[in-house]
Amino acid sequence: MSYQIIKKSDCSNRVKLSGKLTTHDFQELQALARSSLEQFGQVRILFELKDFQGWSNETGWENRSFLEENGKGISKIAFVGDEKWKVEIFMFTGGTMRQAAIEFFPQGQLDRAQAWLSGESQ
């Protein structure tokens, strides 16, 4: 498993990513976000990268339908992890194509990322 749901109790979700993320995992994470969107109308997501090894080399990553259908409901996305992933994360998330605010925080700054996600810090 390349992800673990740490918290899903309100419109904020916290997910730990490790190993290689597969398209199947990604579809399951999209279903988690969709569920939060249906329940709360919008969602904020914190991804904690722990021993993250990137994305699997398989087809299916090009599917942008989730972003097109649900992108407006995702208000903030935070990533915490090794800075070597920062550029690729922004490319993968389509940072410039999203309306959501996206921030990357170095390892050890989980509290800062949570504060930013909740709006307590800009």
N, C-alpha and C positions, 0 to 999 in steps of 0.2 A: 504494500500500500504506500502510495507516495503522498498521501495527505491524512490528516487527523483533525477532526472538528474539535476545537478546544471549548468554544462557547457559542451557543445559539440560543439566546434567551430574549432578545429584543431585536431592534432593527440593526444591531451590530453583530457581526459574525467574526469569530477569530478562528483561523485555520493554520495549522502547521504543515508546511510542505517540506518533504524530504525525498531524497532519491530523484528518479526521473518521473516527471509528470506525464501521464499518458492522455490521449484524447478521451478515453473512457473516464478517467479521473476528472478531467476538465468538464465533461458533460454532467457528471454527478455534482460538481461544485456549482455549475450553472443552475442545476435543479435546486440546490440549497438556496442560492440567491433568489431564484424565482419564487420559492416558497416564502421567503422573507418579504419579498415585494408584494405578494398576494396578501400577506398578513398585515404588513405595516405601511405599504405604499412606497417605501424607499428603504434602501439598505446601505450600510457602511461595512466595509470588509477590511480586516487586518490579516495579512499573510505573514507568518513568521517562517523564514527560510532557515531550516536546520539541516545541514548536510545535503543541501539541495544540489542536484546534478543536472538541472536543466529539463529539457523537454524531449520526449521520445521522438524518434525519427519514423513517423508514420503519417498516413494521410488523415485528413479531417481537421487539421488546424486552420485551414482556410475558411471554414464555415463561420461567417460573421452574423448569422441570423439572430443569435442571442443578443448581441450588442445592438443591432438595429431595432429589435423588438422591446428590449428592456433597459437599454443604456441610460435613458433619462431617469430611471428610478434608482440608479446607483449614485449616491451623492459623494462618497469619498472612498478611496482605496489606499491603504497604507501597506508598505512592505518593510520588513525588518530583516536584515541579513547581511551577508558578506557583500561588500561594495563591488566586487568583481561582477555581480549580476545586475547592477543598477542600469546600465545602458540597455542590456537585453530585456530587462523587465519592462522598461518604458517602451521599447519597440514591440514587445509581445502584447502589451495591454493596449496598444494603439493610443497612447497617451494624448496625442494631438487630435485624435478623432473622437475622443470621449468628452462628454460634458462634465464628468466627475473629476474632482480634484484628486490627483495621484501624487503621493509622496513616498520617497524611499528613505529609510532611516538605517544607519549602520548598526551592526550587532551591538547589543548592550543598551540600546535605546528603546526598548519595548515600552517603558513607561511614557516616554516622550511621544511615541507613535500613538499610544492609546489616548493620551491627552489631546493630540491633534485630531484624531478621529472623532472624539466626542465633542470637539469644539471648544475645549478648555484652553487650547493653545493654538496659535496660528503659525 
